[in-house]
Amino acid sequence: MSNGLFITIEGGEGAGKSSLIQHLANTLQHMGRSVVVTREPGGIMIAEKIRSIILDTEHTMMDARTEALLYAAARRQHLVEKVVPALKEGKVVLCDRFVDSSLAYQGHARGLGMEEVWGINQFAIGDVMPDLTLYMDVSPEVGLSRISRSPDREVNRLDLERQSFHEKVREGYRLLLQKFPDRIRFVNAEEEPEKVLEAANAILKDRLEGI
C-alpha cells in the first residue's frame, strides 16, 4: 500500500505497550515520517463502542466465541476506516494490538484454537497484515503487578482473569513468535525502560533500512 508501514505492538497486560508506542512515534516523526497512533479494539467511534462492550467488567458472562467475533468486528471497522486509508497515504501506522492478540487471547488462552480464530479474522482483515510486530514479553506476575501500581490505567474485564489465563496468553504469543519469526520480533519488556526502548529502536531502524 503505497509506501506506508503498518507496525503493531503486542504483549500481555502490563507489558508497557502504550509507553513504547509514544516513544516510537516520536522517533519516527524525528525521522520525518508521518505517523498515526491507534489502538485495538478502538481507534474509531464504532470500534470504541465495541471495545466498551468487550472490556466492561460487568460482562463476565460473555461467551468466548462472542468475544472473538466482537474483536474481529471492531478490527474490520478500524481497518477500513482508519488503518488502510493511512497506509494508502504513505503514513506509518502504530497500532496497540492487532490480530495476534486474538490468536493469543481467544485462540490459545480461551481454548478456541488459533486456526479457528484465524479463520474469523481472515474474513475480517482480508490480506492486511502488519509489516512488523514488536512482541513485548513480560511475565504475568510482573505485568499484573505493574497494573496494580498504575492508578491511571483503566481496569478491564481481562484484568479480572486468573493468573493461569495470563500465563496461557504469554504461551500463545511465544507460539506465534516461533511461527512468524520474520514478522514478530521479541522485546524483553522486563528490562529497564531505557533498555526496552533501545531494543525496540534497533528493531525499528533495522526494518526501515530494509524498505
C-alpha positions in Angstrom: 0.0 0.0 0.0 2.0 3.0 -1.3 5.0 3.3 1.0 3.0 3.1 4.2 4.2 0.9 7.1 2.0 -1.0 9.4 3.6 -1.7 12.8 1.8 -3.4 15.7 2.8 -3.7 19.3 1.7 -6.8 21.2 2.1 -8.2 24.7 0.2 -9.3 27.8 -1.3 -7.0 30.4 1.2 -4.5 31.9 3.8 -5.0 29.2 4.2 -1.3 28.6 2.9 -1.1 25.1 1.4 2.4 25.4 4.6 3.9 26.6 6.6 2.2 23.8 4.2 3.4 21.1 4.6 7.0 22.1 8.3 6.7 22.1 8.4 5.0 18.6 6.0 7.7 17.3 8.4 10.4 18.4 11.4 8.5 16.9 9.6 8.2 13.5 8.4 11.8 13.5 12.0 12.9 14.1 12.9 10.8 11.0 10.4 12.8 9.0 7.7 10.2 8.8 4.0 10.9 9.2 2.7 8.7 12.0 -0.8 7.6 13.0 -1.1 6.1 16.6 -4.1 4.0 17.2 -5.3 1.0 19.3 -7.4 -2.1 19.2 -10.1 -2.6 20.0 -11.0 1.0 19.3 -9.3 3.8 17.3 -12.6 5.0 15.7 -16.1 5.6 17.1 -17.8 2.2 16.2 -14.8 0.2 17.3 -14.5 2.2 20.6 -18.2 1.3 21.3 -17.5 -2.4 20.7 -14.5 -2.0 23.0 -16.7 -0.8 25.8 -18.8 -3.9 25.5 -15.9 -6.3 25.3 -14.0 -4.9 28.3 -16.9 -4.0 30.6 -16.2 -5.6 33.9 -19.9 -6.4 34.3 -19.8 -8.7 31.2 -18.1 -11.6 32.9 -20.7 -14.0 31.3 -19.5 -13.2 27.8 -19.0 -16.4 25.7 -15.5 -16.9 24.3 -16.8 -17.1 20.7 -18.9 -13.9 21.2 -15.7 -12.2 22.4 -13.7 -13.4 19.4 -16.4 -12.2 17.0 -16.6 -8.8 18.6 -12.9 -8.3 18.4 -12.9 -9.2 14.7 -15.8 -6.8 14.0 -14.1 -3.9 15.7 -10.9 -4.8 13.8 -12.7 -4.7 10.5 -14.2 -1.3 11.0 -10.9 0.1 12.3 -9.1 -1.2 9.3 -11.4 0.2 6.6 -12.0 3.5 8.4 -8.5 4.3 9.7 -5.6 2.0 9.1 -5.9 1.3 5.4 -6.6 4.9 4.4 -3.5 6.0 6.4 -1.3 3.3 4.7 -2.5 4.4 1.3 -1.4 7.9 2.1 2.1 6.6 2.9 1.9 7.0 6.7 3.3 4.8 9.4 0.5 3.3 11.5 1.5 2.3 15.0 -1.2 0.1 16.5 -1.6 -1.1 20.1 -2.7 -4.8 19.4 -3.9 -6.4 16.2 -4.8 -9.9 15.1 -2.0 -11.6 17.1 -3.9 -10.6 20.3 -7.0 -12.5 19.2 -4.8 -15.6 18.4 -3.1 -15.5 21.8 -6.1 -14.5 23.9 -9.1 -16.1 22.3 -7.3 -18.7 20.2 -4.9 -20.1 22.8 -5.8 -18.8 26.2 -9.6 -19.2 25.8 -9.0 -22.6 24.0 -10.9 -21.8 20.8 -8.0 -22.8 18.7 -5.7 -20.5 16.8 -6.7 -21.8 13.4 -10.4 -21.2 14.2 -9.8 -17.7 15.4 -7.5 -17.0 12.4 -10.4 -18.0 10.1 -12.8 -15.5 11.7 -10.1 -12.8 11.4 -9.1 -13.6 7.9 -12.7 -12.8 6.9 -12.3 -9.5 8.8 -8.9 -8.3 7.6 -8.5 -9.8 4.2 -4.8 -9.7 3.2 -3.9 -6.8 5.5 -1.2 -7.8 7.9 1.5 -5.9 9.8 4.9 -5.3 8.2 6.4 -5.5 11.7 5.2 -6.7 15.1 7.0 -6.0 18.3 6.1 -8.5 21.0 6.8 -7.2 24.5 7.4 -10.2 26.7 6.6 -9.9 30.3 5.6 -12.5 33.0 2.1 -12.3 34.3 3.5 -11.6 37.8 5.4 -8.6 36.7 2.7 -7.3 34.3 -0.2 -7.6 36.7 1.9 -6.0 39.5 2.6 -3.0 37.2 -1.1 -2.6 36.6 -1.9 -2.7 40.3 0.5 0.2 40.8 -0.9 2.3 37.9 -3.9 4.4 39.1 -4.4 5.9 35.6 -4.9 2.7 33.8 -8.4 1.5 33.1 -9.4 -1.7 34.8 -10.9 -4.0 32.2 -12.6 -7.4 32.1 -9.4 -9.2 31.1 -7.6 -7.9 34.3 -10.1 -10.0 36.3 -8.9 -13.3 34.8 -6.9 -15.7 36.9 -3.1 -15.7 36.5 -3.3 -19.0 34.8 -5.2 -17.3 31.9 -2.4 -14.7 31.5 0.2 -17.4 31.5 -1.7 -19.1 28.6 -1.7 -15.7 26.8 2.1 -15.5 27.1 2.4 -19.1 25.9 0.2 -18.2 22.9 2.4 -15.2 22.0 5.5 -17.3 22.2 4.0 -19.9 19.8 3.2 -17.0 17.4 6.8 -15.8 17.7 8.0 -19.2 16.6 5.5 -19.3 13.8 6.2 -15.9 12.4 9.9 -15.1 13.2 10.3 -12.8 10.2 7.4 -10.5 11.2 7.3 -10.8 15.0 10.3 -9.6 16.9 10.9 -10.3 20.6 11.5 -7.5 23.1 12.2 -8.3 26.8 9.8 -5.9 28.5 11.1 -6.8 31.9 14.3 -4.9 31.3 14.9 -1.3 32.5 12.7 1.1 30.4 15.9 2.6 28.7 16.9 -0.9 27.5 13.4 -1.7 26.3 13.4 1.5 24.2 16.9 0.8 22.9 16.0 -2.7 21.8 12.7 -1.5 20.1 14.5 1.3 18.3 17.1 -1.1 17.0 14.5 -3.4 15.6 12.5 -0.5 14.1 15.6 1.1 12.4 16.6 -2.3 11.0 13.2 -2.7 9.5 13.2 0.8 8.0 16.6 0.1 6.4 15.1 -2.9 4.7 12.4 -0.9 2.9 
